[in-house]
Amino acid sequence: MPAVELIVTLQASEGRAEEVRNVLLTLRDASLQEPGCFGYRIAQGEPSTHRFFLLERWSDPTALFQHEHTSHFLEGVARLQTCCESISVQPVAWLPE
C-alpha cells in the first residue's frame, strides 16, 4: 500500500500566529512518535508569517486514520480551529522526477 502524503495550509487569524505555531510544534512532536508517521514538517510563510504549511507523510491510510483519532490530534485540531481563519488539507501524489 502506498504512503499517504498531505499538504496542509493554515491561515492564522490576526494576532494568533504564535499560538498556531506552538500548537503545530506540539502536534508534530506527538505525531512523530506514532507508528506509521514517516515525516511531519512545518513551514511558515514569508513574508506573511500568518500562513503555515505542513507536509505530513504516513505509511498508509490506516496509520493516518489512527492518527486522526488520537487525543493529541483531536485536541490540536480543536485549538487550531479557534485561531485560524482557514485550514485546507490536500492529499497529494508526487510526479516522477
C-alpha positions as CSV (number, residue, x, y, z in Angstrom):
1,M,0.0,0.0,0.0
2,P,1.5,3.4,-0.9
3,A,2.4,6.1,1.6
4,V,-0.1,8.9,2.2
5,E,1.2,12.4,1.9
6,L,-0.7,15.6,2.8
7,I,-0.1,19.3,2.4
8,V,-2.0,21.3,5.0
9,T,-2.3,25.1,4.6
10,L,-3.4,27.2,7.6
11,Q,-4.1,30.9,7.8
12,A,-3.7,32.2,11.3
13,S,-6.2,34.8,12.5
14,E,-4.7,38.3,13.2
15,G,-2.5,38.2,16.3
16,R,-2.7,34.3,16.6
17,A,0.3,33.2,14.6
18,E,2.4,32.4,17.6
19,E,-0.4,30.3,19.1
20,V,-0.8,28.4,15.8
21,R,3.0,27.8,15.6
22,N,3.0,26.4,19.2
23,V,0.1,24.1,18.5
24,L,1.7,22.8,15.3
25,L,5.0,22.1,17.1
26,T,3.2,20.2,19.8
27,L,1.3,18.2,17.2
28,R,4.5,17.5,15.3
29,D,6.3,16.2,18.3
30,A,3.4,13.9,19.3
31,S,2.8,12.7,15.7
32,L,6.4,11.8,15.1
33,Q,6.1,9.3,18.0
34,E,3.2,7.5,16.3
35,P,3.7,4.2,14.4
36,G,3.5,4.9,10.6
37,C,4.5,8.6,10.8
38,F,7.3,8.9,8.3
39,G,7.5,12.7,8.4
40,Y,5.8,15.9,9.7
41,R,7.4,19.1,8.5
42,I,6.2,22.6,9.3
43,A,6.9,25.8,7.3
44,Q,5.9,29.4,8.0
45,G,5.2,31.7,5.1
46,E,7.4,34.6,4.0
47,P,6.7,37.5,4.2
48,S,3.3,36.6,5.5
49,T,4.0,34.9,8.8
50,H,0.3,34.2,9.3
51,R,0.4,31.4,6.8
52,F,1.7,27.9,7.7
53,F,2.2,24.8,5.7
54,L,2.5,21.2,6.9
55,L,3.9,18.3,4.9
56,E,2.8,15.0,6.5
57,R,3.8,11.6,5.4
58,W,2.1,8.4,6.7
59,S,2.9,4.8,5.9
60,D,-0.6,4.0,4.7
61,P,-4.3,5.1,5.1
62,T,-4.6,3.0,8.3
63,A,-1.8,4.9,10.0
64,L,-3.4,8.2,9.0
65,F,-6.8,7.1,10.2
66,Q,-5.4,6.1,13.6
67,H,-3.6,9.4,13.9
68,E,-6.8,11.3,13.2
69,H,-8.4,9.6,16.2
70,T,-5.6,10.3,18.8
71,S,-6.3,12.7,21.6
72,H,-3.4,15.0,20.6
73,F,-4.8,15.3,17.1
74,L,-8.4,15.9,18.2
75,E,-7.3,18.5,20.8
76,G,-4.8,20.2,18.4
77,V,-7.4,20.5,15.6
78,A,-9.9,21.9,18.0
79,R,-7.4,24.6,19.1
80,L,-6.4,25.4,15.6
81,Q,-10.0,25.9,14.5
82,T,-10.3,28.6,17.1
83,C,-7.2,30.5,16.0
84,C,-7.2,30.1,12.2
85,E,-9.2,31.8,9.5
86,S,-8.8,28.8,7.3
87,I,-7.4,25.3,7.2
88,S,-7.0,23.3,4.0
89,V,-6.0,19.6,3.8
90,Q,-4.8,18.3,0.4
91,P,-3.7,14.7,-0.2
92,V,-1.0,14.7,-2.9
93,A,0.7,12.3,-5.2
94,W,4.2,13.4,-6.3
95,L,5.0,13.2,-10.0
96,P,8.1,11.2,-11.0
97,E,11.3,13.2,-11.1
